[in-house]
Structures are given as structure tokens and as C-alpha cells.
């Protein structure tokens, strides 16, 4: 109902503003989540290397003989 009070000229402007704010915010959130996962995984692998554990990822052997 409040959209009808804005008028037809203002709706495209609001849509563009929502895209200009929403899309970069979404990209920043995705990048933050991905970089947080990469950092967490790197810290976990570094701790495993320091402890001498190498069996967490299976990179050393792929199951073939």
C-alpha cells in the first residue's frame, strides 16, 4: 500500500538504489564467508601439520595401489 503513495516516477529510483546497495552487500557477505572458511581451514591444516597429523585430508594417498 505504501508503494502506491510513492508514485510511478520514484519506484525505479528506489529499485536502482536497492540494487546499488543490495548487490555489493551480498558480494561482501559472500566474500567474508568464503575467506572465513579459507582461514579456518588453513588454521586447522597448520595445526595438524604442527602436531604431525597428515591423515585428515587424504591427499597423501588416493586409495590406489
Buried (B, 14 or more C-beta within 10 A) or exposed (E): EEEEEEEEEEEEEEEEEEEEEEEEEEEEEEEEEEEEEEEEEEEEBEEBEEEEEEEEEEEEEEEEE
